Amino acid sequence: MQKSSRLRLSKDFKRVYQDGQSVANCNQVVFFLKSGIIGETRIGFSLSKKIGSAVVRNRLKRLLREAYRRNEAKIRKGYDLIVIARPPLKEKSLQEVEKSLLAVFAKAGLLKEELR
């Protein structure tokens, strides 16, 4: 996952929150919005202090980034995504985080057709 494919600006987050749609499961919420950039999907991660200390939040962010990186080719292009972690996710392994992330992307219809 390249740094250029990350959502970083506050205005981008606000736009996705206000104009986008959301889908959730027990571990995370995904906000998504069709972006104006064709062929590029950008992603941002949001973890509140309810998740735990900075160490826990950073570990979970690394796990989410890695789960996304492993499955980036399976996700439709041209979207801005925000993944919000929920507290139950902090006790999961990488494989469980990956499975949960793919499940919520499938629920949102963000997986490519041949992979559903």
VMD Tcl script that builds the backbone (N, CA, C; Angstrom):
set m [mol new atoms 348]
animate dup $m
set s [atomselect $m all]
$s set {name element resname resid chain x y z} {
  {N N MET 1 A 0.848 -1.173 0.000}
  {CA C MET 1 A 0.000 0.000 0.000}
  {C C MET 1 A 0.896 1.240 0.000}
  {N N GLN 2 A 0.745 2.061 -0.988}
  {CA C GLN 2 A 1.558 3.263 -1.087}
  {C C GLN 2 A 0.981 4.367 -0.213}
  {N N LYS 3 A 1.851 5.260 0.238}
  {CA C LYS 3 A 1.384 6.373 1.058}
  {C C LYS 3 A 0.429 7.275 0.283}
  {N N SER 4 A 0.584 7.333 -1.032}
  {CA C SER 4 A -0.303 8.178 -1.830}
  {C C SER 4 A -1.718 7.623 -1.875}
  {N N SER 5 A -1.899 6.368 -1.510}
  {CA C SER 5 A -3.227 5.776 -1.539}
  {C C SER 5 A -3.904 5.816 -0.167}
  {N N ARG 6 A -3.433 6.707 0.698}
  {CA C ARG 6 A -4.047 6.875 2.015}
  {C C ARG 6 A -4.809 8.185 2.090}
  {N N LEU 7 A -5.916 8.164 2.791}
  {CA C LEU 7 A -6.638 9.400 3.092}
  {C C LEU 7 A -5.950 10.033 4.291}
  {N N ARG 8 A -5.563 11.269 4.171}
  {CA C ARG 8 A -4.868 11.936 5.268}
  {C C ARG 8 A -5.503 13.255 5.662}
  {N N LEU 9 A -6.070 13.966 4.706}
  {CA C LEU 9 A -6.593 15.300 4.987}
  {C C LEU 9 A -7.953 15.244 5.680}
  {N N SER 10 A -8.137 16.153 6.611}
  {CA C SER 10 A -9.390 16.244 7.352}
  {C C SER 10 A -10.576 16.476 6.422}
  {N N LYS 11 A -10.385 17.275 5.383}
  {CA C LYS 11 A -11.485 17.566 4.463}
  {C C LYS 11 A -11.906 16.316 3.694}
  {N N ASP 12 A -10.961 15.425 3.396}
  {CA C ASP 12 A -11.299 14.173 2.715}
  {C C ASP 12 A -12.114 13.261 3.635}
  {N N PHE 13 A -11.712 13.187 4.905}
  {CA C PHE 13 A -12.462 12.389 5.867}
  {C C PHE 13 A -13.880 12.934 6.016}
  {N N LYS 14 A -14.007 14.247 6.149}
  {CA C LYS 14 A -15.324 14.866 6.310}
  {C C LYS 14 A -16.219 14.592 5.110}
  {N N ARG 15 A -15.646 14.667 3.914}
  {CA C ARG 15 A -16.423 14.425 2.700}
  {C C ARG 15 A -16.958 12.990 2.666}
  {N N VAL 16 A -16.127 12.033 3.036}
  {CA C VAL 16 A -16.559 10.636 3.034}
  {C C VAL 16 A -17.613 10.410 4.112}
  {N N TYR 17 A -17.425 10.997 5.304}
  {CA C TYR 17 A -18.407 10.847 6.375}
  {C C TYR 17 A -19.752 11.450 5.980}
  {N N GLN 18 A -19.738 12.641 5.376}
  {CA C GLN 18 A -20.972 13.345 5.065}
  {C C GLN 18 A -21.695 12.790 3.845}
  {N N ASP 19 A -20.958 12.482 2.799}
  {CA C ASP 19 A -21.582 12.102 1.542}
  {C C ASP 19 A -21.586 10.604 1.275}
  {N N GLY 20 A -20.805 9.851 2.030}
  {CA C GLY 20 A -20.657 8.425 1.765}
  {C C GLY 20 A -21.694 7.570 2.462}
  {N N GLN 21 A -21.573 6.283 2.231}
  {CA C GLN 21 A -22.437 5.294 2.866}
  {C C GLN 21 A -21.594 4.507 3.866}
  {N N SER 22 A -22.275 3.828 4.783}
  {CA C SER 22 A -21.534 3.033 5.757}
  {C C SER 22 A -22.120 1.632 5.867}
  {N N VAL 23 A -21.235 0.711 6.201}
  {CA C VAL 23 A -21.596 -0.677 6.450}
  {C C VAL 23 A -20.785 -1.108 7.666}
  {N N ALA 24 A -21.388 -1.937 8.514}
  {CA C ALA 24 A -20.692 -2.321 9.741}
  {C C ALA 24 A -20.868 -3.802 10.040}
  {N N ASN 25 A -19.941 -4.314 10.823}
  {CA C ASN 25 A -20.108 -5.597 11.484}
  {C C ASN 25 A -19.672 -5.388 12.934}
  {N N CYS 26 A -19.545 -6.437 13.695}
  {CA C CYS 26 A -19.251 -6.259 15.120}
  {C C CYS 26 A -17.838 -5.733 15.375}
  {N N ASN 27 A -16.947 -5.847 14.404}
  {CA C ASN 27 A -15.553 -5.452 14.594}
  {C C ASN 27 A -15.179 -4.099 14.020}
  {N N GLN 28 A -15.889 -3.650 12.978}
  {CA C GLN 28 A -15.513 -2.390 12.349}
  {C C GLN 28 A -16.655 -1.823 11.524}
  {N N VAL 29 A -16.490 -0.546 11.200}
  {CA C VAL 29 A -17.417 0.178 10.343}
  {C C VAL 29 A -16.604 0.665 9.146}
  {N N VAL 30 A -17.183 0.574 7.956}
  {CA C VAL 30 A -16.519 1.087 6.761}
  {C C VAL 30 A -17.419 2.132 6.122}
  {N N PHE 31 A -16.882 3.328 5.968}
  {CA C PHE 31 A -17.536 4.386 5.206}
  {C C PHE 31 A -16.898 4.377 3.835}
  {N N PHE 32 A -17.712 4.489 2.777}
  {CA C PHE 32 A -17.155 4.484 1.429}
  {C C PHE 32 A -17.891 5.472 0.547}
  {N N LEU 33 A -17.138 6.030 -0.386}
  {CA C LEU 33 A -17.660 7.030 -1.311}
  {C C LEU 33 A -16.922 6.896 -2.627}
  {N N LYS 34 A -17.672 6.892 -3.709}
  {CA C LYS 34 A -17.051 6.867 -5.042}
  {C C LYS 34 A -16.235 8.147 -5.194}
  {N N SER 35 A -14.962 8.006 -5.511}
  {CA C SER 35 A -14.094 9.180 -5.603}
  {C C SER 35 A -14.015 9.664 -7.042}
  {N N GLY 36 A -13.476 10.832 -7.215}
  {CA C GLY 36 A -13.293 11.386 -8.546}
  {C C GLY 36 A -12.041 10.862 -9.228}
  {N N ILE 37 A -11.235 10.111 -8.497}
  {CA C ILE 37 A -9.975 9.598 -9.026}
  {C C ILE 37 A -10.214 8.193 -9.571}
  {N N ILE 38 A -10.150 8.063 -10.880}
  {CA C ILE 38 A -10.405 6.781 -11.519}
  {C C ILE 38 A -9.185 5.888 -11.375}
  {N N GLY 39 A -9.421 4.638 -10.977}
  {CA C GLY 39 A -8.340 3.668 -10.902}
  {C C GLY 39 A -7.544 3.697 -9.615}
  {N N GLU 40 A -7.948 4.514 -8.654}
  {CA C GLU 40 A -7.219 4.562 -7.391}
  {C C GLU 40 A -8.201 4.511 -6.229}
  {N N THR 41 A -7.933 3.644 -5.299}
  {CA C THR 41 A -8.716 3.574 -4.070}
  {C C THR 41 A -7.848 4.089 -2.948}
  {N N ARG 42 A -8.382 5.045 -2.190}
  {CA C ARG 42 A -7.647 5.590 -1.048}
  {C C ARG 42 A -8.340 5.114 0.223}
  {N N ILE 43 A -7.552 4.877 1.258}
  {CA C ILE 43 A -8.101 4.357 2.504}
  {C C ILE 43 A -7.527 5.114 3.691}
  {N N GLY 44 A -8.356 5.297 4.706}
  {CA C GLY 44 A -7.937 5.914 5.956}
  {C C GLY 44 A -8.441 5.068 7.116}
  {N N PHE 45 A -7.748 5.128 8.222}
  {CA C PHE 45 A -8.118 4.346 9.399}
  {C C PHE 45 A -8.379 5.283 10.567}
  {N N SER 46 A -9.402 4.960 11.349}
  {CA C SER 46 A -9.755 5.778 12.494}
  {C C SER 46 A -9.946 4.868 13.702}
  {N N LEU 47 A -9.188 5.149 14.756}
  {CA C LEU 47 A -9.294 4.361 15.980}
  {C C LEU 47 A -9.412 5.316 17.156}
  {N N SER 48 A -10.470 5.174 17.927}
  {CA C SER 48 A -10.682 6.071 19.048}
  {C C SER 48 A -9.915 5.582 20.280}
  {N N LYS 49 A -9.882 6.421 21.287}
  {CA C LYS 49 A -9.199 6.064 22.528}
  {C C LYS 49 A -9.936 4.979 23.299}
  {N N LYS 50 A -11.174 4.691 22.909}
  {CA C LYS 50 A -11.918 3.597 23.534}
  {C C LYS 50 A -11.285 2.249 23.226}
  {N N ILE 51 A -10.523 2.189 22.152}
  {CA C ILE 51 A -9.853 0.952 21.741}
  {C C ILE 51 A -8.782 0.567 22.755}
  {N N GLY 52 A -8.057 1.545 23.255}
  {CA C GLY 52 A -6.995 1.263 24.211}
  {C C GLY 52 A -5.905 2.309 24.132}
  {N N SER 53 A -4.759 1.950 24.672}
  {CA C SER 53 A -3.624 2.872 24.704}
  {C C SER 53 A -3.071 3.087 23.297}
  {N N ALA 54 A -2.141 4.003 23.167}
  {CA C ALA 54 A -1.533 4.301 21.877}
  {C C ALA 54 A -0.841 3.067 21.296}
  {N N VAL 55 A -0.250 2.267 22.152}
  {CA C VAL 55 A 0.430 1.052 21.701}
  {C C VAL 55 A -0.575 0.103 21.053}
  {N N VAL 56 A -1.716 -0.084 21.689}
  {CA C VAL 56 A -2.759 -0.975 21.168}
  {C C VAL 56 A -3.329 -0.423 19.868}
  {N N ARG 57 A -3.598 0.880 19.837}
  {CA C ARG 57 A -4.160 1.493 18.625}
  {C C ARG 57 A -3.195 1.400 17.451}
  {N N ASN 58 A -1.914 1.647 17.690}
  {CA C ASN 58 A -0.932 1.556 16.614}
  {C C ASN 58 A -0.764 0.129 16.112}
  {N N ARG 59 A -0.793 -0.845 17.017}
  {CA C ARG 59 A -0.709 -2.255 16.616}
  {C C ARG 59 A -1.897 -2.614 15.735}
  {N N LEU 60 A -3.080 -2.184 16.150}
  {CA C LEU 60 A -4.283 -2.487 15.391}
  {C C LEU 60 A -4.274 -1.799 14.024}
  {N N LYS 61 A -3.755 -0.577 13.980}
  {CA C LYS 61 A -3.644 0.124 12.697}
  {C C LYS 61 A -2.695 -0.619 11.756}
  {N N ARG 62 A -1.592 -1.133 12.295}
  {CA C ARG 62 A -0.663 -1.915 11.472}
  {C C ARG 62 A -1.335 -3.180 10.941}
  {N N LEU 63 A -2.116 -3.842 11.801}
  {CA C LEU 63 A -2.826 -5.049 11.367}
  {C C LEU 63 A -3.838 -4.731 10.264}
  {N N LEU 64 A -4.586 -3.647 10.425}
  {CA C LEU 64 A -5.568 -3.256 9.414}
  {C C LEU 64 A -4.894 -2.897 8.088}
  {N N ARG 65 A -3.786 -2.161 8.158}
  {CA C ARG 65 A -3.062 -1.801 6.942}
  {C C ARG 65 A -2.556 -3.049 6.217}
  {N N GLU 66 A -2.019 -3.997 6.986}
  {CA C GLU 66 A -1.495 -5.221 6.388}
  {C C GLU 66 A -2.629 -6.054 5.785}
  {N N ALA 67 A -3.750 -6.149 6.481}
  {CA C ALA 67 A -4.901 -6.892 5.945}
  {C C ALA 67 A -5.381 -6.262 4.653}
  {N N TYR 68 A -5.414 -4.939 4.600}
  {CA C TYR 68 A -5.815 -4.247 3.374}
  {C C TYR 68 A -4.787 -4.472 2.265}
  {N N ARG 69 A -3.509 -4.366 2.598}
  {CA C ARG 69 A -2.449 -4.518 1.603}
  {C C ARG 69 A -2.504 -5.904 0.955}
  {N N ARG 70 A -2.746 -6.934 1.763}
  {CA C ARG 70 A -2.813 -8.301 1.247}
  {C C ARG 70 A -3.967 -8.502 0.267}
  {N N ASN 71 A -5.037 -7.738 0.447}
  {CA C ASN 71 A -6.250 -7.941 -0.348}
  {C C ASN 71 A -6.585 -6.766 -1.244}
  {N N GLU 72 A -5.647 -5.884 -1.453}
  {CA C GLU 72 A -5.879 -4.671 -2.234}
  {C C GLU 72 A -6.357 -4.983 -3.648}
  {N N ALA 73 A -5.855 -6.045 -4.238}
  {CA C ALA 73 A -6.227 -6.404 -5.605}
  {C C ALA 73 A -7.675 -6.887 -5.701}
  {N N LYS 74 A -8.258 -7.309 -4.596}
  {CA C LYS 74 A -9.631 -7.824 -4.581}
  {C C LYS 74 A -10.675 -6.716 -4.468}
  {N N ILE 75 A -10.243 -5.505 -4.165}
  {CA C ILE 75 A -11.171 -4.414 -3.881}
  {C C ILE 75 A -11.334 -3.534 -5.115}
  {N N ARG 76 A -12.561 -3.116 -5.369}
  {CA C ARG 76 A -12.856 -2.265 -6.521}
  {C C ARG 76 A -12.075 -0.963 -6.442}
  {N N LYS 77 A -11.716 -0.455 -7.597}
  {CA C LYS 77 A -10.959 0.796 -7.681}
  {C C LYS 77 A -11.905 1.990 -7.756}
  {N N GLY 78 A -11.391 3.155 -7.380}
  {CA C GLY 78 A -12.152 4.387 -7.527}
  {C C GLY 78 A -12.985 4.772 -6.322}
  {N N TYR 79 A -12.614 4.293 -5.140}
  {CA C TYR 79 A -13.358 4.611 -3.926}
  {C C TYR 79 A -12.451 5.254 -2.887}
  {N N ASP 80 A -13.048 6.070 -2.026}
  {CA C ASP 80 A -12.398 6.538 -0.809}
  {C C ASP 80 A -13.029 5.754 0.331}
  {N N LEU 81 A -12.196 5.141 1.157}
  {CA C LEU 81 A -12.670 4.277 2.239}
  {C C LEU 81 A -12.160 4.773 3.579}
  {N N ILE 82 A -12.982 4.633 4.608}
  {CA C ILE 82 A -12.541 4.883 5.977}
  {C C ILE 82 A -12.945 3.669 6.800}
  {N N VAL 83 A -11.987 3.093 7.483}
  {CA C VAL 83 A -12.240 1.948 8.351}
  {C C VAL 83 A -12.162 2.431 9.788}
  {N N ILE 84 A -13.241 2.237 10.532}
  {CA C ILE 84 A -13.283 2.603 11.948}
  {C C ILE 84 A -13.310 1.316 12.753}
  {N N ALA 85 A -12.306 1.140 13.577}
  {CA C ALA 85 A -12.204 -0.076 14.382}
  {C C ALA 85 A -13.086 0.029 15.628}
  {N N ARG 86 A -13.662 -1.091 16.016}
  {CA C ARG 86 A -14.447 -1.185 17.238}
  {C C ARG 86 A -13.649 -1.990 18.271}
  {N N PRO 87 A -13.931 -1.805 19.559}
  {CA C PRO 87 A -13.127 -2.450 20.607}
  {C C PRO 87 A -12.916 -3.962 20.497}
  {N N PRO 88 A -13.891 -4.773 20.050}
  {CA C PRO 88 A -13.614 -6.220 19.970}
  {C C PRO 88 A -12.476 -6.593 19.020}
  {N N LEU 89 A -12.130 -5.718 18.106}
  {CA C LEU 89 A -11.093 -6.012 17.122}
  {C C LEU 89 A -9.701 -6.079 17.738}
  {N N LYS 90 A -9.511 -5.443 18.889}
  {CA C LYS 90 A -8.159 -5.362 19.458}
  {C C LYS 90 A -7.613 -6.708 19.927}
  {N N GLU 91 A -8.474 -7.681 20.125}
  {CA C GLU 91 A -8.007 -8.985 20.589}
  {C C GLU 91 A -7.878 -9.999 19.464}
  {N N LYS 92 A -7.971 -9.549 18.238}
  {CA C LYS 92 A -7.949 -10.454 17.084}
  {C C LYS 92 A -6.540 -10.572 16.500}
  {N N SER 93 A -6.315 -11.710 15.852}
  {CA C SER 93 A -5.050 -11.928 15.148}
  {C C SER 93 A -5.150 -11.319 13.746}
  {N N LEU 94 A -4.046 -11.327 13.019}
  {CA C LEU 94 A -4.036 -10.779 11.669}
  {C C LEU 94 A -5.032 -11.513 10.773}
  {N N GLN 95 A -5.099 -12.831 10.873}
  {CA C GLN 95 A -6.006 -13.602 10.033}
  {C C GLN 95 A -7.458 -13.252 10.333}
  {N N GLU 96 A -7.785 -13.056 11.610}
  {CA C GLU 96 A -9.155 -12.694 11.987}
  {C C GLU 96 A -9.496 -11.274 11.537}
  {N N VAL 97 A -8.530 -10.361 11.642}
  {CA C VAL 97 A -8.731 -8.985 11.185}
  {C C VAL 97 A -8.957 -8.985 9.675}
  {N N GLU 98 A -8.158 -9.759 8.967}
  {CA C GLU 98 A -8.281 -9.847 7.508}
  {C C GLU 98 A -9.642 -10.415 7.105}
  {N N LYS 99 A -10.061 -11.472 7.760}
  {CA C LYS 99 A -11.353 -12.093 7.461}
  {C C LYS 99 A -12.502 -11.125 7.729}
  {N N SER 100 A -12.425 -10.418 8.834}
  {CA C SER 100 A -13.455 -9.449 9.192}
  {C C SER 100 A -13.501 -8.281 8.215}
  {N N LEU 101 A -12.333 -7.796 7.800}
  {CA C LEU 101 A -12.263 -6.687 6.851}
  {C C LEU 101 A -12.852 -7.091 5.499}
  {N N LEU 102 A -12.528 -8.290 5.030}
  {CA C LEU 102 A -13.087 -8.766 3.767}
  {C C LEU 102 A -14.597 -8.955 3.864}
  {N N ALA 103 A -15.074 -9.402 5.018}
  {CA C ALA 103 A -16.508 -9.595 5.204}
  {C C ALA 103 A -17.268 -8.271 5.120}
  {N N VAL 104 A -16.732 -7.241 5.742}
  {CA C VAL 104 A -17.407 -5.949 5.707}
  {C C VAL 104 A -17.299 -5.311 4.320}
  {N N PHE 105 A -16.199 -5.529 3.604}
  {CA C PHE 105 A -16.086 -5.038 2.231}
  {C C PHE 105 A -17.081 -5.765 1.318}
  {N N ALA 106 A -17.250 -7.067 1.526}
  {CA C ALA 106 A -18.217 -7.831 0.734}
  {C C ALA 106 A -19.638 -7.342 1.011}
  {N N LYS 107 A -19.922 -7.068 2.259}
  {CA C LYS 107 A -21.245 -6.561 2.651}
  {C C LYS 107 A -21.526 -5.216 1.991}
  {N N ALA 108 A -20.487 -4.405 1.806}
  {CA C ALA 108 A -20.623 -3.098 1.171}
  {C C ALA 108 A -20.642 -3.192 -0.351}
  {N N GLY 109 A -20.332 -4.371 -0.890}
  {CA C GLY 109 A -20.280 -4.524 -2.345}
  {C C GLY 109 A -19.024 -3.950 -2.961}
  {N N LEU 110 A -17.953 -3.904 -2.184}
  {CA C LEU 110 A -16.699 -3.326 -2.661}
  {C C LEU 110 A -15.724 -4.338 -3.222}
  {N N LEU 111 A -16.060 -5.619 -3.147}
  {CA C LEU 111 A -15.174 -6.638 -3.712}
  {C C LEU 111 A -15.474 -6.794 -5.196}
  {N N LYS 112 A -14.459 -7.112 -5.959}
  {CA C LYS 112 A -14.641 -7.314 -7.392}
  {C C LYS 112 A -15.567 -8.512 -7.606}
  {N N GLU 113 A -16.315 -8.494 -8.683}
  {CA C GLU 113 A -17.358 -9.480 -8.955}
  {C C GLU 113 A -16.849 -10.913 -8.939}
  {N N GLU 114 A -15.698 -11.170 -9.541}
  {CA C GLU 114 A -15.216 -12.544 -9.653}
  {C C GLU 114 A -14.769 -13.117 -8.316}
  {N N LEU 115 A -14.656 -12.280 -7.288}
  {CA C LEU 115 A -14.156 -12.741 -5.995}
  {C C LEU 115 A -15.260 -12.929 -4.956}
  {N N ARG 116 A -16.481 -12.621 -5.297}
  {CA C ARG 116 A -17.575 -12.744 -4.316}
  {C C ARG 116 A -17.977 -14.156 -4.091}
}
mol reanalyze $m
mol bondsrecalc $m
mol representation Tube
mol addrep $m
